[in-house]
């Protein structure tokens, strides 16, 4: 869509030939180069009222067009730092579009102010020149940027649509204005170009309006073909594979960007425990979350070795006494949720809430290498049974120290910073276009998330996780004899036993999945 800049000598009035003075006139004929009247040199009443009205309307339309450029930039800029749905992704893959749009919007504002200063205040005949300059160097570039944004967001945002339609109206009216009032000054080529310009502006404006209002933009962009529908997520859906649960997390490099999570307790009746019932007795070897109820007066039954650990407790510890020790409940009893998890190299002792716990050394060399494998009969997410698509039980993985000894499981109450479970989406990066993991028609596979997490005592730190569902994969398996440390996400992860649990490097894609393309499973809408 192109607007023609006709020949102009600074006039914004209808031009007409100057009459030649009669013989005897003192003034003589007008100079040959003065082919039309200069409005700035003539009284205001000489300008026809309809032409003055058109000029005012054109300036107002240009100002509206400029304001919508800024509004479109504001909306586009609001997507900065987000990656929660397919529209966010499309914007991320168009770097610099907001900056370009802002630059051309500022140019448009400068030209509008120049028009006010030079034409209205200084009475210079630059109306047409400045209007043409604003059209060519601001309106049309903003139109291109807004159209790109509109095609990306389809019918999600209405401001870029209004910006595109307003520019079409502006070009249509301006070209008709020039064609009607200055036709006698234009050559044939300029007339044709003006006619083509206003016709294209009208056609495009009508077409885009029909598509937008009829929700037909998707037919033009074919966005549904990529299998990733738009959902107005305000956070990233994160699938924790080890416990088969979905959570919502936002991107952020600061420590307070961590999303502390609480796992959904296993289904079934809530057991009423005695004061001495251990986690192992009540729930077995499990890394699931479980509801429980405790009676009152458990402090009177506290015996030697009833609580082992501080924050993280050994599986043979009393659940009710450990809950009092952790501050989940008091001696009056009540209900709570306890979280099974993998073990630690040692359990520390501490005194809290009238209970002194005991210490226990589990392995001789904390920080040493361990192997982690799924339990017998389990699957890649530690599931040992399910019903109707819902898990029934999650069994703890087998953790073996370097000397072959088994590291027993543990439990906690998820109410203290040292054991609290979290997901931390630190940042995202676009991968190289030559990366073998990029899939045609799936633009989200061009992004890697850098993620840390701690769930059920299994930790990952700064792992690179490709967006989308990578398909089936084993969570952990035992390293074969002589097999080295993991070199890529497809290798066996390198795990070590830390004070907070098992830290595995190279296990990111086996622990977490970042996927906003399955709203039927999980959406993270703002509430």
Beta strands, then each sheet from edge to edge (+ up, - down):
strand 1: 236-240
strand 2: 245-249
strand 3: 259-260
strand 4: 271-273
strand 5: 289-294
strand 6: 313-314
strand 7: 334-341
strand 8: 346-347
strand 9: 351-352
strand 10: 355-356
strand 11: 360-361
strand 12: 369-373
strand 13: 383-387
strand 14: 390-394
strand 15: 398-401
strand 16: 410-412
strand 17: 422-430
strand 18: 447-455
strand 19: 458-466
strand 20: 494-498
strand 21: 501-505
strand 22: 512-514
sheet 1: 2+ 1- 22+
sheet 2: 3+ 17- 18+ 19- 21- 20+ 12- 15+
sheet 3: 4+ 5+ 7- 16+ 6-
sheet 4: 8+ 11-
sheet 5: 9+ 10-
sheet 6: 13+ 14-
end
